Amino acid sequence: MSAHNPSLTFVYVSGEGTDSTEAGRSMWARVKGRTENTLLAMPFHAYLFRPGFIRPQRGAVSRTAAYRQLYRLTSWLYPLLHRLAPGHTTTIEHLGRAMIAVAALDGHGPHVLHSPAINRLGTPAATGAAPEL
């Protein structure tokens, strides 16, 4: 695909705790890190999203039963978690808007985005201009 479209932008939603050194103790973090490293080496613009806690909105429900139960039990904690650790929280709306916004970056800016950058990119700009990282 990138041979036909060199300006292709690919977004991979990974997760906080991903290990790009591929040497950590947690297998899931090493696998995600290897995936990220492989994507960054490919001939297109790859952006790697590493959100922490993602708050569902507007009636969104996970297809995974364990996640549905986890969100049901912890959703009331989100305002407190967001206040205590804002750098580790985001919403599905911020995530979705940020995924669209990186397409306009044309390969510029950081390629690994954690929740604070996701939230900045995902905030609707009053002027319609792309937010800065």
Residue pairs with C-beta under 8 A, 6 or more apart in sequence:
1 8
1 44
2 8
2 42
2 43
2 44
3 43
5 44
6 43
6 44
7 44
7 45
7 106
7 107
8 44
8 45
9 44
9 45
9 46
9 47
9 102
9 103
9 105
9 106
9 107
10 39
10 42
10 44
10 45
10 46
10 47
11 46
11 47
11 49
11 99
11 102
12 35
12 36
12 39
12 46
12 47
12 48
12 49
13 49
13 51
13 95
13 99
14 32
14 35
14 36
14 48
14 49
14 50
15 32
15 50
15 51
16 50
16 51
16 52
16 88
16 114
16 115
17 26
17 29
17 50
18 29
18 32
18 33
18 36
18 48
18 50
19 26
19 29
19 30
19 32
19 33
20 33
20 36
20 37
20 112
21 33
22 30
22 33
22 34
22 37
23 30
24 30
24 33
36 46
36 48
36 112
39 46
39 48
40 46
40 48
40 111
45 102
45 105
45 106
45 107
45 111
46 111
47 102
47 105
47 111
47 113
48 111
48 112
48 113
49 95
49 98
49 99
49 113
49 118
50 112
50 113
50 114
50 115
51 90
51 95
51 114
51 115
51 118
52 85
52 87
52 88
52 89
52 90
52 114
52 115
53 78
53 81
53 88
53 89
53 90
54 89
54 90
54 91
54 92
54 95
55 75
55 78
55 82
55 89
55 90
55 91
55 92
56 62
56 71
56 75
56 91
56 92
57 91
57 92
57 93
58 92
58 93
60 92
61 68
62 68
62 71
78 89
81 88
81 89
82 89
86 115
86 116
87 114
87 115
87 116
88 115
89 115
90 115
90 118
90 119
90 122
91 122
93 122
94 118
94 119
94 121
94 122
94 123
95 118
95 122
96 122
97 121
97 122
97 123
97 124
98 113
98 117
98 118
98 119
98 121
98 122
101 121
101 122
101 130
101 131
102 109
102 113
102 121
104 130
105 130
109 133
110 117
110 133
113 121
113 133
117 133
120 131
120 132
120 133
121 131
121 133
123 131
125 131
